[in-house]
Amino acid sequence: QVQLVESGGGLVQAGGSLRLSCAASGRTFSSYAMGWFRQAPGKEREFVDAINWSGSNTIYADSVKGRFTISRNNAKNTMYLHMNSLQPEDTAVYYCAGSTYRTYSPPTGAGEYDYWGQGTQVTVSS
């Protein structure tokens, strides 16, 4: 069992930056692929990015490529999402998720993730 807790959300102006963190409990964090998803009001949850268990491969949604960076520190049981050049359309609740998939390419579908955090709100004002 893994428990995930996000932090770092908040209100930022367009063009600004935020860093989200996802702290995981348990001793097997390094065994899990990790991902970020987001859900805006009235919209379905969407994939943002993901990183494999070792940190050697990452995948990004086209909408955030070049602006967001996902990383992980297995020694600290923590995953990060650095968000730059934020735009109002990035406003959403951001969720971190853990998957038992041990593939080189991390999964991108929400159904492939087994553990979810409670979410953290990111609001970008224009």
PyMOL commands that set and color helices and strands:
alter all, ss='L'
color gray80, all
select helices_A, chain A and resi 29-31+74-76+88-90+110-112
alter helices_A, ss='H'
color red, helices_A
select strands_A, chain A and resi 4-7+10-13+18-24+33-39+46-51+58-60+68-73+78-83+92-99+115-116+120-125
alter strands_A, ss='S'
color yellow, strands_A
deselect
rebuild
show_as cartoon
